[in-house]
Structures are given as structure tokens and as C-alpha cells.
Amino acid sequence: MSQCRRSIVPALGLSVLPALCAAAEGFTDRWDTPGAGGLAGATAPIARGVEAIEANPAGIALGGALEGSIVWFQSGYDGQEAARVDIAVRDGSIGIGAFAREATGFAPPRFEDWGVAAAALIMRRPHGGHIALGGAVRTRDEEWFADLALQLEPVPMVGIGAVLTTSAEDAWALPTLTAGLAHRWAAGLELIAEREFRRAAPDEARFGAQVELGEPICLRVGSGSHRVTWGVGVRWGGWSVDLAAVADRRSGMAWMAGLQVAAPR
């Protein structure tokens, strides 16, 4: 789903995402959609629906009634391919989601990554403002992780997101905290700053900005410790197309594209 402003309405999404991602980045970082890719992954304060399953599970409670996506990746580094399916369902203030990703370049294919998440919207103000809590259990590269997530809007136009991630296998492993802040201006400009605090590795700061040019077009840029990104989203009716490029000094260029269709409102 596009990271541009959304309404909380019942929706059925279908996205197809071809991406040219280096193996070290495209299969480990949390920018599995072109919306997140265009923002350098700085999406914890703004993620909604299926895009929130990994970025910030609490955002599942803020998505549509039913959303789904089908994603395809290709590594520009070694040609590795992977397919991913996401689904998120929301009923009232409760949302659940699941994803499964499978590398297709192996014979036979190796089922690698999957996860389930749940979230609850515990408070919503009529004129803006909410608090959502969520959690997820997922496996990636044969290691299990657990996420505890928070997303809130203390005042209209300001979003805060936080995700605490720890190993579900090693009780002595040090957790990782990702915290972000987003501010949306009346002119359609949204600025996002996010920091990942790692106890066993250097911290990483990520920054993103997106601006709506009228109703249908959204432009995005982002930067991280070793990458710069940019992207564009175009919407008309129930359709949206999102494109993103990632220039990473460690793994080169990556390109991402997504197509989404939503059920009539």
C-alpha cells in the first residue's frame, strides 16, 4: 500500500513487486515494498495494513478491513529470486496479519521466512489521535524473532512508532529498538526520522520525506547510513503504482516497483 495518506476503510489490496535487490539488503532489511524503499525504510511511525506486518506490527490495527499483497524480488547481485505473500485483516479495533516469503532460486524451493502478527487499537479520538499496540513472531534466515510494537498519534499530524525486536531462540541475545517520529504538514509534506538502536552493532539513523503533488502523485526520498533512496507513487481510483530506487554503497543499485488494486469503497 502506498505510504501516502490513507483513509481507514475496508479495502482489498493486491500488489506485485519486482525488485532488483542485492542479497545482503533485499532479504534482510525492512523495506519490502517500494513505499518503504523510497523512504529508506523509515516507516515505523506511518506503516499501515499489510505494510505494517514487519515495519511496525501495531499499524495492522490501522489498516483496511482486508488487504493482501503478492511480492516478487530479484537480487541484482547474484540473481536470487524470492516470492512473498502478505495478508492483513481488521475487524473493529483488532487486526491480524501474516506473511510468507520463499526463495525460488533453489531446487527444490526452500521455504525460508514467515511470520504472524496481531494488533489492537486501544484508543482513538474523534478528531485525530490514536494508540495502537502490536506484536509479531517471525522467522528469517532460520532464526526466530519476536516483535513488540507501539504506534501512536499524540496530536493530529504527528506520529510516533517504536518496535522492540529480540531473538526468540536466545534468551541472552541483546534486543534491538527501532523508534521513529513523523510530522505531516498541511501542505501534504511528511517528514520521518527513525533510529535503530543496536546493542551489539552501530546504531543506524534513517530519514524519509514524501510530498503529495495534488491528489494522485506522491514523491519520496530517503537516506540511511549507507544508502540514499527515492521513489514515486501514483494513484487513481482503486489503483496505485509505486516505484523506488535504492543506491547502496555496499551492494549497488536496487530497483523496486509495485502495483496495488483496492476493492471499491
Accessible surface in RSA format (square Angstrom, percent):
REM  Atomic radii and reference values for relative SASA: ProtOr
REM  Chains: A
REM  Algorithm: Lee & Richards
REM  Probe-radius: 1.40
REM  Slices: 20
REM RES _ NUM      All-atoms   Total-Side   Main-Chain    Non-polar    All polar
REM                ABS   REL    ABS   REL    ABS   REL    ABS   REL    ABS   REL
RES MET A   1    34.62  17.9  23.34  15.4  11.28  26.9  20.60  17.5  14.02  18.6
RES SER A   2     5.58   4.7   4.59   6.1   1.00   2.3   4.70  10.0   0.88   1.2
RES GLN A   3     5.14   2.9   1.00   0.7   4.13   9.8   0.00   0.0   5.14   3.9
RES CYS A   4     2.30   1.7   0.75   0.8   1.54   3.6   0.76   1.9   1.54   1.7
RES ARG A   5   117.48  49.3 105.51  53.8  11.97  28.5  41.71  57.0  75.77  45.9
RES ARG A   6    48.87  20.5  23.30  11.9  25.58  60.9  23.64  32.3  25.24  15.3
RES SER A   7    63.42  53.6  46.03  61.4  17.39  40.1  18.32  39.0  45.10  63.2
RES ILE A   8    58.91  33.5  33.71  25.1  25.21  60.8  33.90  24.4  25.02  67.9
RES VAL A   9    38.32  25.2  37.33  33.8   0.99   2.4  37.55  32.6   0.77   2.1
RES PRO A  10    89.04  64.9  86.62  79.0   2.41   8.8  87.07  71.9   1.97  12.2
RES ALA A  11    13.69  12.6   9.34  14.4   4.34   9.9  11.79  16.6   1.90   5.0
RES LEU A  12    89.84  50.0  88.41  63.2   1.43   3.6  88.41  62.1   1.43   3.8
RES GLY A  13     4.20   5.2   0.00   N/A   4.20   5.2   2.24   6.1   1.96   4.4
RES LEU A  14    81.25  45.3  79.13  56.6   2.12   5.3  79.13  55.6   2.12   5.7
RES SER A  15    16.42  13.9  16.42  21.9   0.00   0.0  10.59  22.6   5.83   8.2
RES VAL A  16    72.57  47.8  70.73  64.0   1.84   4.4  70.73  61.5   1.84   5.0
RES LEU A  17     1.97   1.1   1.97   1.4   0.00   0.0   1.97   1.4   0.00   0.0
RES PRO A  18    54.36  39.6  51.01  46.5   3.35  12.2  51.39  42.4   2.97  18.4
RES ALA A  19     0.78   0.7   0.00   0.0   0.78   1.8   0.67   0.9   0.11   0.3
RES LEU A  20    73.26  40.8  73.22  52.4   0.03   0.1  73.22  51.4   0.03   0.1
RES CYS A  21     0.61   0.5   0.60   0.7   0.01   0.0   0.01   0.0   0.60   0.6
RES ALA A  22     5.91   5.4   4.51   7.0   1.40   3.2   4.65   6.6   1.26   3.3
RES ALA A  23    30.66  28.2  24.81  38.3   5.85  13.3  25.00  35.2   5.66  15.0
RES ALA A  24    71.83  66.0  52.67  81.3  19.16  43.6  62.87  88.5   8.96  23.7
RES GLU A  25     6.03   3.5   5.65   4.3   0.38   0.9   3.84   7.4   2.19   1.8
RES GLY A  26     3.94   4.9   0.00   N/A   3.94   4.9   2.44   6.7   1.50   3.4
RES PHE A  27    18.74   9.4  18.41  11.4   0.33   0.9  18.56  11.3   0.18   0.5
RES THR A  28    61.26  43.6  47.42  48.1  13.84  33.0  43.11  57.9  18.15  27.4
RES ASP A  29    38.10  26.7  33.39  33.2   4.70  11.1   8.82  20.8  29.28  29.2
RES ARG A  30    62.68  26.3  51.68  26.3  11.00  26.2  37.87  51.8  24.81  15.0
RES TRP A  31     8.54   3.4   6.26   3.0   2.28   5.3   6.26   3.3   2.28   3.7
RES ASP A  32    12.48   8.7   9.00   9.0   3.48   8.2   7.22  17.0   5.26   5.2
RES THR A  33    27.42  19.5  27.42  27.8   0.00   0.0  27.08  36.4   0.34   0.5
RES PRO A  34     8.86   6.5   8.86   8.1   0.00   0.0   8.86   7.3   0.00   0.0
RES GLY A  35     1.16   1.4   0.00   N/A   1.16   1.4   0.29   0.8   0.86   1.9
RES ALA A  36     6.57   6.0   6.57  10.1   0.00   0.0   6.57   9.2   0.00   0.0
RES GLY A  37     0.27   0.3   0.00   N/A   0.27   0.3   0.22   0.6   0.06   0.1
RES GLY A  38     0.00   0.0   0.00   N/A   0.00   0.0   0.00   0.0   0.00   0.0
RES LEU A  39     0.00   0.0   0.00   0.0   0.00   0.0   0.00   0.0   0.00   0.0
RES ALA A  40     0.64   0.6   0.00   0.0   0.64   1.5   0.58   0.8   0.06   0.2
RES GLY A  41     8.15  10.1   0.00   N/A   8.15  10.1   2.76   7.6   5.39  12.1
RES ALA A  42     0.00   0.0   0.00   0.0   0.00   0.0   0.00   0.0   0.00   0.0
RES THR A  43     1.54   1.1   1.54   1.6   0.00   0.0   0.32   0.4   1.22   1.8
RES ALA A  44     2.12   1.9   1.15   1.8   0.97   2.2   1.15   1.6   0.97   2.6
RES PRO A  45     2.20   1.6   0.00   0.0   2.20   8.0   0.00   0.0   2.20  13.7
RES ILE A  46    12.32   7.0  10.84   8.1   1.48   3.6  10.84   7.8   1.48   4.0
RES ALA A  47     0.07   0.1   0.07   0.1   0.00   0.0   0.07   0.1   0.00   0.0
RES ARG A  48    37.68  15.8  37.68  19.2   0.00   0.0   3.49   4.8  34.19  20.7
RES GLY A  49     0.66   0.8   0.00   N/A   0.66   0.8   0.66   1.8   0.00   0.0
RES VAL A  50    10.76   7.1   7.93   7.2   2.83   6.8   7.93   6.9   2.83   7.7
RES GLU A  51    17.21   9.9   4.89   3.7  12.31  29.3   7.48  14.5   9.72   7.9
RES ALA A  52     0.00   0.0   0.00   0.0   0.00   0.0   0.00   0.0   0.00   0.0
RES ILE A  53     2.03   1.2   1.54   1.1   0.49   1.2   1.54   1.1   0.49   1.3
RES GLU A  54     8.09   4.6   7.46   5.6   0.63   1.5   7.07  13.7   1.02   0.8
RES ALA A  55    12.87  11.8   5.65   8.7   7.22  16.4   7.60  10.7   5.26  13.9
RES ASN A  56     0.00   0.0   0.00   0.0   0.00   0.0   0.00   0.0   0.00   0.0
RES PRO A  57     0.00   0.0   0.00   0.0   0.00   0.0   0.00   0.0   0.00   0.0
RES ALA A  58     0.00   0.0   0.00   0.0   0.00   0.0   0.00   0.0   0.00   0.0
RES GLY A  59     0.00   0.0   0.00   N/A   0.00   0.0   0.00   0.0   0.00   0.0
RES ILE A  60     1.70   1.0   0.37   0.3   1.33   3.2   0.37   0.3   1.33   3.6
RES ALA A  61     0.29   0.3   0.00   0.0   0.29   0.7   0.00   0.0   0.29   0.8
RES LEU A  62     1.66   0.9   0.96   0.7   0.70   1.8   1.11   0.8   0.55   1.5
RES GLY A  63     4.18   5.1   0.00   N/A   4.18   5.1   4.18  11.5   0.00   0.0
RES GLY A  64     6.37   7.9   0.00   N/A   6.37   7.9   1.53   4.2   4.85  10.9
RES ALA A  65    32.10  29.5  29.97  46.3   2.13   4.8  30.04  42.3   2.06   5.5
RES LEU A  66    70.31  39.2  70.30  50.3   0.01   0.0  70.30  49.4   0.01   0.0
RES GLU A  67     2.16   1.2   2.13   1.6   0.03   0.1   1.53   3.0   0.63   0.5
RES GLY A  68    13.73  16.9   0.00   N/A  13.73  16.9  11.76  32.3   1.97   4.4
RES SER A  69     9.77   8.3   7.39   9.9   2.38   5.5   4.64   9.9   5.13   7.2
RES ILE A  70    85.03  48.4  85.03  63.3   0.00   0.0  85.03  61.2   0.00   0.0
RES VAL A  71     3.44   2.3   3.12   2.8   0.32   0.8   3.12   2.7   0.32   0.9
RES TRP A  72    87.62  35.2  87.60  42.4   0.02   0.0  80.51  42.9   7.11  11.5
RES PHE A  73     1.00   0.5   1.00   0.6   0.00   0.0   1.00   0.6   0.00   0.0
RES GLN A  74    52.39  29.3  52.39  38.3   0.00   0.0   0.19   0.4  52.20  39.6
RES SER A  75     1.54   1.3   0.00   0.0   1.54   3.5   0.00   0.0   1.54   2.2
RES GLY A  76    55.62  68.6   0.00   N/A  55.62  68.6  22.84  62.7  32.78  73.4
RES TYR A  77   171.51  80.1 138.19  78.6  33.32  86.7  96.18  72.3  75.33  92.9
RES ASP A  78    85.95  60.2  47.21  47.0  38.74  91.6  36.10  85.0  49.85  49.7
RES GLY A  79    39.87  49.2   0.00   N/A  39.87  49.2  22.04  60.5  17.83  39.9
RES GLN A  80    39.05  21.8  32.89  24.0   6.15  14.7  16.02  34.1  23.03  17.5
RES GLU A  81    58.60  33.6  58.56  44.3   0.04   0.1   6.17  11.9  52.43  42.8
RES ALA A  82     1.39   1.3   1.39   2.1   0.00   0.0   1.39   2.0   0.00   0.0
RES ALA A  83    37.52  34.5  35.33  54.5   2.19   5.0  35.63  50.2   1.89   5.0
RES ARG A  84    10.95   4.6  10.50   5.4   0.45   1.1   0.42   0.6  10.52   6.4
RES VAL A  85    81.97  53.9  80.37  72.8   1.60   3.9  80.37  69.8   1.60   4.3
RES ASP A  86     5.87   4.1   4.18   4.2   1.68   4.0   2.45   5.8   3.42   3.4
RES ILE A  87    84.10  47.9  84.08  62.6   0.02   0.1  84.08  60.5   0.02   0.1
RES ALA A  88     3.59   3.3   3.25   5.0   0.34   0.8   3.59   5.0   0.00   0.0
RES VAL A  89    57.26  37.7  55.68  50.4   1.58   3.8  56.08  48.7   1.18   3.2
RES ARG A  90    38.87  16.3  30.14  15.4   8.73  20.8   1.59   2.2  37.28  22.6
RES ASP A  91   120.06  84.1 109.72 109.2  10.34  24.5  33.64  79.2  86.42  86.2
RES GLY A  92    54.30  67.0   0.00   N/A  54.30  67.0  43.00 118.0  11.30  25.3
RES SER A  93    50.70  42.8  45.21  60.3   5.49  12.7  19.99  42.6  30.70  43.0
RES ILE A  94    91.67  52.2  89.91  67.0   1.76   4.2  89.91  64.7   1.76   4.8
RES GLY A  95     0.39   0.5   0.00   N/A   0.39   0.5   0.39   1.1   0.00   0.0
RES ILE A  96    97.42  55.4  97.17  72.4   0.25   0.6  97.17  70.0   0.25   0.7
RES GLY A  97     7.03   8.7   0.00   N/A   7.03   8.7   3.64  10.0   3.39   7.6
RES ALA A  98    34.22  31.5  33.24  51.3   0.97   2.2  33.41  47.1   0.81   2.1
RES PHE A  99     7.76   3.9   2.08   1.3   5.67  14.8   5.14   3.1   2.61   7.5
RES ALA A 100    36.70  33.7  33.51  51.7   3.19   7.3  33.72  47.5   2.98   7.9
RES ARG A 101     2.30   1.0   1.88   1.0   0.42   1.0   2.22   3.0   0.08   0.0
RES GLU A 102    57.78  33.2  57.66  43.6   0.12   0.3   9.01  17.4  48.77  39.8
RES ALA A 103     0.27   0.2   0.13   0.2   0.14   0.3   0.13   0.2   0.14   0.4
RES THR A 104    60.51  43.0  40.00  40.5  20.52  48.9  38.50  51.7  22.01  33.3
RES GLY A 105    59.46  73.3   0.00   N/A  59.46  73.3  25.49  70.0  33.97  76.1
RES PHE A 106    79.41  39.7  68.81  42.6  10.61  27.6  73.10  44.3   6.31  18.1
RES ALA A 107   105.65  97.1  67.95 104.9  37.70  85.8  70.14  98.8  35.52  94.1
RES PRO A 108   116.18  84.7 104.36  95.1  11.82  43.0 110.45  91.2   5.73  35.6
RES PRO A 109    75.95  55.4  58.17  53.0  17.78  64.6  58.17  48.0  17.78 110.5
RES ARG A 110   109.74  46.1 105.53  53.8   4.21  10.0  46.75  63.9  62.98  38.2
RES PHE A 111   117.30  58.7  93.02  57.6  24.27  63.2  93.02  56.4  24.27  69.5
RES GLU A 112    27.96  16.1  19.67  14.9   8.29  19.7   5.11   9.9  22.85  18.7
RES ASP A 113     2.53   1.8   2.53   2.5   0.00   0.0   0.00   0.0   2.53   2.5
RES TRP A 114    86.56  34.7  86.56  41.9   0.00   0.0  71.86  38.3  14.70  23.8
RES GLY A 115     1.09   1.3   0.00   N/A   1.09   1.3   0.73   2.0   0.36   0.8
RES VAL A 116    73.02  48.0  71.57  64.8   1.45   3.5  71.75  62.3   1.27   3.4
RES ALA A 117     7.43   6.8   0.04   0.1   7.38  16.8   3.64   5.1   3.79  10.0
RES ALA A 118    51.14  47.0  48.14  74.3   3.01   6.8  48.28  68.0   2.87   7.6
RES ALA A 119     6.20   5.7   0.00   0.0   6.20  14.1   4.70   6.6   1.50   4.0
RES ALA A 120    29.15  26.8  28.79  44.4   0.36   0.8  28.79  40.5   0.36   0.9
RES LEU A 121    21.93  12.2  11.59   8.3  10.33  26.0  11.59   8.1  10.33  27.8
RES ILE A 122   100.18  57.0  63.95  47.6  36.23  87.3  71.29  51.3  28.89  78.4
RES MET A 123    63.46  32.9  56.37  37.3   7.09  16.9  60.13  51.1   3.33   4.4
RES ARG A 124   112.36  47.2  83.26  42.4  29.10  69.3  46.76  63.9  65.60  39.8
RES ARG A 125   118.04  49.6 114.23  58.2   3.81   9.1  34.31  46.9  83.73  50.7
RES PRO A 126   127.79  93.1  86.83  79.2  40.96 148.9  98.39  81.2  29.40 182.7
RES HIS A 127   167.82  91.7 146.43 101.8  21.40  54.7 106.79 110.1  61.04  71.0
RES GLY A 128    25.58  31.5   0.00   N/A  25.58  31.5  19.44  53.4   6.14  13.7
RES GLY A 129     3.09   3.8   0.00   N/A   3.09   3.8   0.00   0.0   3.09   6.9
RES HIS A 130    11.46   6.3  10.88   7.6   0.58   1.5   5.00   5.2   6.46   7.5
RES ILE A 131    55.42  31.5  55.42  41.3   0.00   0.0  55.42  39.9   0.00   0.0
RES ALA A 132     0.00   0.0   0.00   0.0   0.00   0.0   0.00   0.0   0.00   0.0
RES LEU A 133    81.31  45.3  79.30  56.7   2.01   5.1  79.47  55.8   1.85   5.0
RES GLY A 134     8.32  10.3   0.00   N/A   8.32  10.3   7.78  21.4   0.54   1.2
RES GLY A 135    24.70  30.5   0.00   N/A  24.70  30.5  19.30  53.0   5.40  12.1
RES ALA A 136     9.54   8.8   2.66   4.1   6.88  15.6   5.44   7.7   4.10  10.9
RES VAL A 137    68.10  44.8  67.72  61.3   0.37   0.9  67.72  58.8   0.37   1.0
RES ARG A 138    14.05   5.9  14.05   7.2   0.00   0.0   1.80   2.5  12.25   7.4
RES THR A 139     8.96   6.4   8.71   8.8   0.25   0.6   4.29   5.8   4.67   7.1
RES ARG A 140    17.69   7.4  16.26   8.3   1.43   3.4  14.05  19.2   3.64   2.2
RES ASP A 141    85.45  59.9  63.57  63.3  21.88  51.7  34.77  81.8  50.69  50.5
RES GLU A 142   141.80  81.4 114.72  86.8  27.09  64.5  53.10 102.7  88.70  72.4
RES GLU A 143    68.33  39.2  68.33  51.7   0.00   0.0  13.79  26.7  54.55  44.5
RES TRP A 144    85.22  34.2  85.22  41.2   0.00   0.0  58.50  31.2  26.72  43.3
RES PHE A 145    45.75  22.9  45.75  28.3   0.00   0.0  45.75  27.7   0.00   0.0
RES ALA A 146    30.74  28.3  29.92  46.2   0.82   1.9  30.07  42.4   0.66   1.8
RES ASP A 147     8.51   6.0   0.00   0.0   8.51  20.1   2.02   4.7   6.49   6.5
RES LEU A 148   121.54  67.7 117.49  84.1   4.05  10.2 117.49  82.5   4.05  10.9
RES ALA A 149     3.02   2.8   0.00   0.0   3.02   6.9   1.96   2.8   1.06   2.8
RES LEU A 150    53.72  29.9  53.48  38.3   0.25   0.6  53.48  37.6   0.25   0.7
RES GLN A 151     0.76   0.4   0.76   0.6   0.00   0.0   0.76   1.6   0.00   0.0
RES LEU A 152    34.17  19.0  33.76  24.2   0.41   1.0  33.76  23.7   0.41   1.1
RES GLU A 153    21.61  12.4  20.58  15.6   1.03   2.5   0.23   0.4  21.38  17.5
RES PRO A 154    52.41  38.2  38.42  35.0  13.99  50.8  48.40  40.0   4.01  24.9
RES VAL A 155    77.74  51.2  77.67  70.3   0.06   0.2  77.74  67.5   0.00   0.0
RES PRO A 156    69.98  51.0  61.24  55.8   8.74  31.8  61.41  50.7   8.56  53.2
RES MET A 157    63.85  33.1  58.46  38.7   5.38  12.8  45.13  38.4  18.72  24.8
RES VAL A 158    32.01  21.1  31.22  28.3   0.79   1.9  31.77  27.6   0.25   0.7
RES GLY A 159    12.75  15.7   0.00   N/A  12.75  15.7   9.74  26.7   3.01   6.7
RES ILE A 160    58.81  33.5  58.81  43.8   0.00   0.0  58.81  42.3   0.00   0.0
RES GLY A 161     0.07   0.1   0.00   N/A   0.07   0.1   0.00   0.0   0.07   0.2
RES ALA A 162    23.57  21.7  22.64  34.9   0.94   2.1  22.64  31.9   0.94   2.5
RES VAL A 163     1.73   1.1   0.43   0.4   1.30   3.1   1.42   1.2   0.31   0.9
RES LEU A 164    74.06  41.2  71.58  51.2   2.48   6.2  71.58  50.3   2.48   6.7
RES THR A 165    19.47  13.8  17.72  18.0   1.75   4.2  14.11  19.0   5.36   8.1
RES THR A 166    49.50  35.2  46.71  47.4   2.79   6.6  39.45  53.0  10.05  15.2
RES SER A 167    15.31  12.9   5.26   7.0  10.05  23.2   4.63   9.9  10.68  15.0
RES ALA A 168    59.60  54.8  19.52  30.1  40.08  91.2  28.33  39.9  31.27  82.8
RES GLU A 169   106.79  61.3  68.04  51.5  38.75  92.3  37.49  72.5  69.30  56.6
RES ASP A 170    69.62  48.8  65.05  64.7   4.57  10.8  25.05  58.9  44.57  44.5
RES ALA A 171   103.00  94.7  60.03  92.6  42.97  97.7  71.38 100.5  31.62  83.8
RES TRP A 172   231.29  92.8 210.14 101.7  21.15  49.7 186.40  99.4  44.90  72.8
RES ALA A 173    33.51  30.8  18.94  29.2  14.57  33.1  26.81  37.8   6.70  17.7
RES LEU A 174    91.92  51.2  69.69  49.9  22.23  55.9  69.69  48.9  22.23  59.8
RES PRO A 175    46.31  33.8  43.38  39.5   2.93  10.6  43.47  35.9   2.84  17.7
RES THR A 176    33.31  23.7  32.72  33.2   0.59   1.4   9.27  12.5  24.04  36.3
RES LEU A 177    70.86  39.5  69.79  49.9   1.08   2.7  69.79  49.0   1.08   2.9
RES THR A 178    15.77  11.2  15.77  16.0   0.00   0.0   6.23   8.4   9.54  14.4
RES ALA A 179    35.20  32.4  30.74  47.4   4.46  10.1  31.07  43.8   4.13  10.9
RES GLY A 180     7.17   8.8   0.00   N/A   7.17   8.8   4.59  12.6   2.58   5.8
RES LEU A 181    95.19  53.0  92.81  66.4   2.38   6.0  92.81  65.2   2.38   6.4
RES ALA A 182     1.77   1.6   1.05   1.6   0.72   1.6   1.60   2.3   0.17   0.5
RES HIS A 183    63.10  34.5  62.50  43.4   0.60   1.5  51.46  53.0  11.64  13.5
RES ARG A 184    25.90  10.9  24.22  12.3   1.68   4.0   1.69   2.3  24.21  14.7
RES TRP A 185   125.54  50.4 122.49  59.3   3.04   7.1 124.63  66.5   0.91   1.5
RES ALA A 186   106.11  97.6  67.54 104.2  38.57  87.7  71.38 100.5  34.73  92.0
RES ALA A 187    90.76  83.5  56.71  87.5  34.05  77.5  70.28  99.0  20.49  54.3
RES GLY A 188     8.88  10.9   0.00   N/A   8.88  10.9   8.08  22.2   0.80   1.8
RES LEU A 189    61.17  34.1  61.17  43.8   0.00   0.0  61.17  43.0   0.00   0.0
RES GLU A 190    16.96   9.7  16.96  12.8   0.00   0.0   0.00   0.0  16.96  13.8
RES LEU A 191    77.43  43.1  74.72  53.5   2.71   6.8  74.96  52.6   2.47   6.6
RES ILE A 192     4.96   2.8   0.00   0.0   4.96  12.0   1.14   0.8   3.81  10.4
RES ALA A 193    43.16  39.7  40.01  61.7   3.15   7.2  40.18  56.6   2.98   7.9
RES GLU A 194     8.64   5.0   3.35   2.5   5.29  12.6   2.59   5.0   6.05   4.9
RES ARG A 195   101.97  42.8 101.48  51.7   0.48   1.1  30.27  41.4  71.70  43.5
RES GLU A 196    32.67  18.8  32.67  24.7   0.00   0.0   1.40   2.7  31.27  25.5
RES PHE A 197    81.24  40.6  79.53  49.3   1.71   4.5  79.69  48.3   1.55   4.4
RES ARG A 198    79.64  33.4  68.58  35.0  11.06  26.3  15.08  20.6  64.57  39.1
RES ARG A 199   167.68  70.4 135.11  68.9  32.57  77.6  39.65  54.2 128.04  77.6
RES ALA A 200    93.36  85.8  52.90  81.6  40.46  92.0  63.40  89.3  29.96  79.4
RES ALA A 201    48.17  44.3  33.07  51.0  15.10  34.4  41.47  58.4   6.71  17.8
RES PRO A 202   112.78  82.2  99.74  90.9  13.04  47.4 111.56  92.1   1.21   7.5
RES ASP A 203    56.72  39.7  33.70  33.5  23.02  54.4   5.06  11.9  51.66  51.5
RES GLU A 204     9.21   5.3   8.36   6.3   0.85   2.0   2.59   5.0   6.62   5.4
RES ALA A 205    26.41  24.3  20.44  31.5   5.97  13.6  20.44  28.8   5.97  15.8
RES ARG A 206    25.11  10.5  25.11  12.8   0.00   0.0   3.91   5.3  21.20  12.8
RES PHE A 207   106.57  53.3 106.23  65.8   0.35   0.9 106.41  64.5   0.17   0.5
RES GLY A 208     6.56   8.1   0.00   N/A   6.56   8.1   2.81   7.7   3.75   8.4
RES ALA A 209    22.37  20.6  21.30  32.9   1.07   2.4  21.47  30.2   0.90   2.4
RES GLN A 210     4.68   2.6   3.29   2.4   1.39   3.3   4.35   9.3   0.33   0.2
RES VAL A 211    45.78  30.1  45.64  41.3   0.13   0.3  45.78  39.8   0.00   0.0
RES GLU A 212    32.02  18.4  22.33  16.9   9.69  23.1   5.17  10.0  26.85  21.9
RES LEU A 213    89.62  49.9  77.52  55.5  12.11  30.4  83.27  58.5   6.35  17.1
RES GLY A 214    57.63  71.1   0.00   N/A  57.63  71.1  41.95 115.1  15.68  35.1
RES GLU A 215   129.37  74.3 120.92  91.5   8.46  20.1  63.56 122.9  65.82  53.7
RES PRO A 216    56.41  41.1  55.20  50.3   1.21   4.4  55.78  46.1   0.63   3.9
RES ILE A 217    62.58  35.6  61.45  45.8   1.14   2.7  62.16  44.8   0.42   1.1
RES CYS A 218     1.37   1.0   1.36   1.5   0.01   0.0   1.18   3.0   0.19   0.2
RES LEU A 219    69.97  39.0  68.69  49.1   1.28   3.2  68.91  48.4   1.06   2.9
RES ARG A 220     2.83   1.2   0.00   0.0   2.83   6.7   0.86   1.2   1.97   1.2
RES VAL A 221    85.15  56.0  85.15  77.1   0.00   0.0  85.15  74.0   0.00   0.0
RES GLY A 222     9.84  12.1   0.00   N/A   9.84  12.1   4.89  13.4   4.95  11.1
RES SER A 223    40.59  34.3  40.41  53.9   0.18   0.4  23.66  50.4  16.93  23.7
RES GLY A 224    19.42  23.9   0.00   N/A  19.42  23.9   2.59   7.1  16.83  37.7
RES SER A 225    64.50  54.5  35.10  46.8  29.40  67.7  40.76  86.8  23.74  33.3
RES HIS A 226    22.63  12.4  16.30  11.3   6.33  16.2  15.83  16.3   6.80   7.9
RES ARG A 227    10.01   4.2   2.84   1.4   7.18  17.1   3.93   5.4   6.09   3.7
RES VAL A 228    79.65  52.4  79.47  71.9   0.18   0.4  79.47  69.0   0.18   0.5
RES THR A 229     3.78   2.7   0.22   0.2   3.56   8.5   0.22   0.3   3.56   5.4
RES TRP A 230   109.56  44.0 109.56  53.0   0.00   0.0  91.02  48.5  18.54  30.1
RES GLY A 231    10.91  13.5   0.00   N/A  10.91  13.5   5.41  14.9   5.50  12.3
RES VAL A 232    42.32  27.8  42.16  38.2   0.16   0.4  42.16  36.6   0.16   0.4
RES GLY A 233     1.20   1.5   0.00   N/A   1.20   1.5   0.89   2.5   0.31   0.7
RES VAL A 234    51.55  33.9  51.41  46.5   0.14   0.3  51.41  44.7   0.14   0.4
RES ARG A 235    52.33  22.0  49.14  25.0   3.20   7.6  25.62  35.0  26.71  16.2
RES TRP A 236   136.10  54.6 128.55  62.2   7.55  17.7 116.05  61.9  20.05  32.5
RES GLY A 237    85.86 105.9   0.00   N/A  85.86 105.9  45.19 124.0  40.67  91.1
RES GLY A 238    33.13  40.9   0.00   N/A  33.13  40.9  20.27  55.6  12.86  28.8
RES TRP A 239   116.48  46.7 113.30  54.8   3.18   7.5  88.62  47.2  27.86  45.2
RES SER A 240     9.60   8.1   9.03  12.0   0.57   1.3   7.01  14.9   2.59   3.6
RES VAL A 241    43.69  28.7  42.91  38.8   0.78   1.9  42.91  37.3   0.78   2.1
RES ASP A 242     8.65   6.1   8.65   8.6   0.00   0.0   0.34   0.8   8.31   8.3
RES LEU A 243    83.93  46.7  83.82  60.0   0.11   0.3  83.93  58.9   0.00   0.0
RES ALA A 244     6.00   5.5   0.00   0.0   6.00  13.7   3.45   4.9   2.55   6.8
RES ALA A 245     2.54   2.3   2.21   3.4   0.33   0.8   2.21   3.1   0.33   0.9
RES VAL A 246     1.56   1.0   1.56   1.4   0.00   0.0   1.56   1.4   0.00   0.0
RES ALA A 247    27.90  25.7  23.15  35.7   4.76  10.8  24.32  34.2   3.58   9.5
RES ASP A 248     7.78   5.4   2.10   2.1   5.67  13.4   2.98   7.0   4.79   4.8
RES ARG A 249   197.35  82.9 151.31  77.1  46.04 109.6  67.86  92.7 129.49  78.5
RES ARG A 250   151.74  63.7 111.46  56.8  40.29  95.9  59.67  81.5  92.07  55.8
RES SER A 251    29.95  25.3   8.27  11.0  21.69  50.0  14.66  31.2  15.30  21.4
RES GLY A 252    39.24  48.4   0.00   N/A  39.24  48.4  34.12  93.6   5.11  11.5
RES MET A 253    80.77  41.8  61.84  40.9  18.93  45.1  51.85  44.1  28.91  38.3
RES ALA A 254     5.88   5.4   5.88   9.1   0.00   0.0   5.88   8.3   0.00   0.0
RES TRP A 255   126.95  50.9 126.23  61.1   0.72   1.7 109.05  58.1  17.90  29.0
RES MET A 256     4.68   2.4   0.38   0.3   4.30  10.2   0.90   0.8   3.79   5.0
RES ALA A 257    28.37  26.1  28.31  43.7   0.07   0.2  28.37  40.0   0.00   0.0
RES GLY A 258     8.52  10.5   0.00   N/A   8.52  10.5   6.97  19.1   1.55   3.5
RES LEU A 259    71.55  39.8  71.27  51.0   0.28   0.7  71.31  50.1   0.24   0.7
RES GLN A 260    17.88  10.0  17.69  12.9   0.20   0.5   6.37  13.6  11.51   8.7
RES VAL A 261    44.30  29.1  44.25  40.1   0.04   0.1  44.27  38.5   0.02   0.1
RES ALA A 262    28.56  26.3  20.50  31.6   8.06  18.3  21.14  29.8   7.42  19.6
RES ALA A 263    38.86  35.7  29.27  45.2   9.60  21.8  35.75  50.3   3.12   8.3
RES PRO A 264   131.42  95.8 102.51  93.4  28.91 105.1 113.99  94.1  17.43 108.3
RES ARG A 265   212.62  89.3 142.73  72.8  69.89 166.4  79.36 108.5 133.26  80.8
END  Absolute sums over single chains surface
CHAIN  1 A    11902.3       9708.4       2193.9       8350.3       3552.1
END  Absolute sums over all chains
TOTAL         11902.3       9708.4       2193.9       8350.3       3552.1
